[in-house]
Each structure stands twice: as structure tokens, then as C-alpha cells.
Amino acid sequence: MKISKLILPLIFAVVIFVIYLTYFAPSKQLGSFSRFSGGSEVNQKINVAVVKSKGFERDAKGGITAFYALDKNNIEAKITLHEPAPEEIVNAEVVELMGHMHGNSFVAAKVSIIK
């Protein structure tokens, strides 16, 4: 009798966990810059690959203020940051950006290291 009372909550917990993994968990898959409108100021999230070979632009204090990134279609864009990025970004492969496009440049309000 007690086992049957545990089955329904267990099934419910598994369903919630699967939904979380499917829709809300951070993904390492790269996004596409093409889904951003060049004139829009609406910030959206996108995962991109950091192009380490192009280096990192720094401010007077040494903080990283810009770098280059590739999307899933191998489109390269300059990423300009509102605030200096964490130093760990120089070793990152994939980062999540929150921002919007301005021409061929992506203005990021937030950067999170994914991988």
C-alpha cells in the first residue's frame, strides 16, 4: 500500500525533471546571429563559440571589453560588452550572451561561460 502512494509523486518528479532538462537547462549548442534583427534593441540569449585567435580588446584597467565569436553557421561577429567580461573567458569555448545586434556587431549586456 505504501509503495503505491510513492509511485505518483515519483512519476511527477521525473516528469518535472525531464521538462527542466529539455527546456530550461543551459545548453552547449550554438545559436544563430541570423535570428537577431539588426535594428532591434530587444536583448535575447545566444550561445556562441569564442574565437581566441583574434584576441581580446581590453580597457585601461585590463578588463576584457570586446572579442570575436562564431555562431552555428560560422558567422563571425564582434562582441562588445557593457561591462568587462570575467578573465576566465580567455579559456572558454562556448559562452552565453544576453544582448542585441547593431549592424555586424553584437552588444552584450551579460556574458556567462558555458564550456
PERAQUI-V385122 format. One record per backbone hydrogen bond with DSSP energy under -0.5 kcal/mol. NH is the residue of the N-H (numbers start at 0). CO is the residue of the C=O. Records with the same first field share a line. If there is no record, write none. Layout:
NH->CO  CO
This chain:
4->0
5->1  2
6->2
7->3
8->4
9->5
10->6
11->7
12->8
13->9
14->10
15->11
16->12
17->13
18->14
19->15
20->16
21->17
22->18
23->18  19
24->19
30->46
34->31
35->32
39->36
43->98
45->96
47->94
48->69
49->92
50->67
51->49
53->50
54->51
56->65
58->62
61->58
63->84
64->56
65->56
66->78
67->50  54
68->76
69->48
70->74
71->30
73->70
75->73
76->68
77->103
78->66
79->77  105
80->64
81->107
84->63
88->85
89->86
90->87
91->88
94->47
95->111
96->45  94
97->109
98->43  96
99->106
101->104
102->37
104->101
105->77
106->99  104
107->79  105
108->97  106
109->97
111->95
113->93
114->93
